[in-house]
């Protein structure tokens, strides 16, 4: 049964799945709002924030929009594919959540690489830029944040949509 067919049925599990997907971007945005000071500290941003609430709100909105895109383009197809394969465990759900939580980080890294290559080809790259190892190390906190948000989203989705239904399987 595909996700669309499951959403069209009137079983309790279909209603739970239908309710769980729209919640995920809001869970991510709220989580980002809470962890924003930690994110600012871990990434080693110099200086101080003049308006920490505005920075936290911006981070939450960006995270919520990214989560909406990842949910629509990644989580829905992943759930459909896992559902076709049989019952879904919490371990499977968390593994997919960690992978999908890092999709925005990978997109940012690929965009940065693309523009860096363009500057190298054009001969316009500045020599005072950070060394490549420092740039890669700068993505590690983003990967941790993406993994944490992905794990939380997967857990919330599993608790709402999968746990206790015919779709669930013991981990």
Secondary structure, DSSP 8 states (H G I E B T S, - for coil): --HHHHHHS--HHHHHHHHHHHHHHHHHHHHHHHHHHHHHHHTT--S--S-HHHHHHHHHHHHHHHHHHHIIIIIHHHHHHHHHHS-B-HHHHHHHHHHHHTHHHHHHHHHHHHHHHHHHHHT---TTS--HHHHHHHHHHHHHHHHHHHHHHHHHHIIIIITTSTTB---
